[in-house]
Every structure is written in C-alpha cells, then in structure tokens.
Amino acid sequence: MKKYFLSFAISVLPHLAYAASSEGSCPGQTTANIPEYNIPSGTVLAALTPGGGDPSGEPTSYEYRDPEGHRLFIPSNKVRLINCQVQKHPRSGPFDAGYSLVFSKTK
C-alpha cells in the first residue's frame, strides 16, 4: 500500500505544483519586435498576467515582470499565448482587465 501511495505522489505532485505556481499566469511568445522594451520577436515570456482590457473584456495588453522586477505592459496583438486561453468575465473593479488567463493542456 505504501509503495502505491509513494508512486502516486511522485507522479502527481509535480503536476499539481506546476499548476498552482502558474495559476493566473501563462507563458507567451512575442510575434513581433517590441521596441519600447527592446524585446525581439520570438522571445518567450514565462509568466504573463492580465494587463489591460477593452470594455468587452478583450485583452489589449499582458503584464510581464522582467528579471529586474519592472512591470512591462506587452501589447496583446504582439504575443501568442502558449497552452493558455483568455477567459472573459465581468469586471469587478477599475483595475480588473475583464479577463483571466487560464492554463489549457492543448492549444
């Protein structure tokens, strides 16, 4: 019994830890140069979070923290989300973008 529990824990816990650490953030790849931040096309951004959204909840930008901790607002039309999708929701306040980023297994 102990052997089965350990094998289950070893196989499942890393996936749960990854899902918890990435909740609300998603990786993305730039599809064009972003000269205002000196980011070339094809750059993988590890943890994008909701930035700005239009009144209908469509993303206008994603927030990204660079290695120095600066908050960068990357235009959403210059990023392709990786294994992630936009989920619209009603705005809950003035700083709510009107959407969430949700991890998806396939895309």
Buried (B, 14 or more C-beta within 10 A) or exposed (E): EEEEEEEEEEEEEEEEEEEEEBEEBBBBBBEEBBEEBEBEEEBEBEBBBBBBBEEEBBBBBBBBBEEEEEEBBBBBEBBEBBEBEBEBEEBEEEEBBBBBBEBEEEE
